[in-house]
Amino acid sequence: MKPRTSLCGPYSDIACPRFVTQLDYEGELALVIGKECRKVPEAAAAGYVAGYFVINDVSARDIQFIDKQYTRAKGFDTFGPCGPWLTTPDEISDPCNLRLTTRVNGELRQDSSTSNLVLKIGRIISSLSRVMTLEPGDIISTGTPSGTVLSLSSHVKYLQHGDVVEVEIEKLGKIRNRVVFTD
């Protein structure tokens, strides 16, 4: 879960405190809930989606490893660049068949498809709505493909000051964010 203060614009800087030593990216498909739902069957889940957009689920891996859970490591202000716009379901024939790429300083790091999602969108919504009421405006990130620094070999460095991360999803657009380490 990310607090709303982690969200930032599609071209905003990712501001990271210098004490973070392992900053990572996670290009993901995000969806926005359009109407309240509780205990939704998988087959009906698509009817609760207002739209889709691109999100970078930025993660401080060193904090994640210390805490043994993800909330603080993913909850820093600006650790959720997203956009560039909301694409409505009628504009996407199949959100589970879109190409997703992530580049760092122009180097391709993630290249996959939403068809490879471990949990499909209907199942994600259904599972979450069984334990919590989902409300209009709630954002759900669907997970990231391989290619994050965490998943790559040790020759790939974590994000550094000045790095530019671009996440693009077919038909949904591209976000582009610069990493800025701050005191």
Buried (B, 14 or more C-beta within 10 A) or exposed (E): EBEEEBBBEBEBBBBBEEEBEBBBBBBBBBBBBBEEBEEBEBEEBBEBBBBBBBBBBBBBBBBBEEEEEBEEBBBBBBBBBBBBEBBEBEEBEEBBEBEBBBBBEEEEBBBBBBEEBEEBBBEBBBEBBEEEEBEEEBBBBBBBBEBBBBBBEEEBEBBEEEBBBBBBBEBBBBBBBBBBBEE
